[in-house]
Amino acid sequence: MEQFAYFLASVVRMATPLLIAGLGLMVAERAGILNIGADGIMLTGAFAAYTATYYLGSYWYGMFASMATGILVTALFAVAAIRFKAQQAVLGAALNILCAGMTNVLFRMLFYNSNNLAGVVVESFPILPIPLLNKIPLLGKVFFQHSFIVYLGILMTFAIWILMRKTSIGIKIIAVGEHPKAADSLGINVIMTRYICTLFSGLMIGLSGAYLSIAQSNSFGIDMTVGKGFIALAVVILGKWHPMGVLAGSVLFGAANAVQMSVQNMGGDFPANLIMMLPYVITVVAVLSVSKNKVLSPSAKGIPYEKS
């Protein structure tokens, strides 16, 4: 039972960065913006969190730095995609390349030296058991013994569900992503809505990067996202652009990662490369299964808006 509880808790931890990034991407896609540069933004957020924590001495500064960096990097994408109507898929791909190269160079400049190619350990978010709830058998260890960012991700899921499903703001966002011209005719500012949603997605993706470097671990590694930004994009599709669906999809991929780690820790004769493929294989299968069911994405996703 103890090992099973530990495994389920690891599923929650592995799902958290996908959940937070997926929620941000979902909001942006609901407004018609497709950002495949999520992996690069997540990587930049992880580096910003790590660097700020090291130089400023607090993981809280690291968290805020990751969100600010996520917004800043995403602003470049937003201006090019919304103002200048550039191809969003091309912009996202370029952003991934830019962020990977930039974090690599800066990390080596700031934390490496010629004699010691090793990073620096920083302070990370501690585990915050929730009083009383953490004493519940099994459930206490699975859900109520995590770091602050895990709890924040769960709260954001319900907050975004309320925003998108129960408020006029959510209705406007959905209208902008489905029928921007009709939304414009009703007085909704399509351009401003897309900017706000895109920048919000950057904040969330940056936060997911902070989780990787100063919550799930206490260090930064080159290309440490290992494709999690792309998996977050798949989570949005699997979740059918619904906050609760994104939560379910994140748990699925979190479970795949937890299984991968468990099998690796067991040792044995399992081919390591095949085990590491598991989350990505599940990504492809899940997206194909959803596509087969003809789930429709927001009609205007990825299409620049031309105000008539």
Number of C-alpha atoms within 10 A of each C-alpha: 8 9 8 11 17 13 18 20 23 21 22 21 26 23 26 26 30 30 34 30 34 34 31 28 31 28 27 27 30 28 32 31 28 24 30 22 27 31 32 34 37 35 36 30 37 35 33 28 35 34 27 20 25 18 11 11 13 18 25 17 18 30 29 20 25 34 27 21 25 31 24 17 21 28 18 13 23 26 14 15 26 21 13 10 15 17 15 23 16 13 19 22 16 16 23 21 13 16 21 20 15 15 22 17 12 13 18 15 10 10 14 14 11 6 6 8 9 11 15 12 15 20 19 23 21 14 13 14 17 13 10 9 14 18 14 12 12 17 15 18 19 21 20 22 21 23 18 15 22 27 15 12 23 14 12 18 21 14 12 19 17 13 15 20 14 11 11 11 13 19 14 21 26 23 23 29 27 20 16 27 18 13 18 16 10 10 9 17 14 25 18 11 18 25 21 17 23 29 23 22 30 34 29 29 38 39 31 35 37 34 31 27 32 29 25 21 15 18 22 26 17 15 18 18 23 11 15 23 28 21 24 31 27 23 31 29 24 25 21 19 22 21 26 17 19 29 25 17 27 30 22 22 27 24 22 24 23 22 19 18 15 14 15 16 9 9 10 9 7 11 10 13 8 10 17 17 14 15 20 18 12 15 23 12 11 19 17 14 13 15 14 9 8 9 13 11 17 20 18 20 19 20 18 19 18 11 9 5
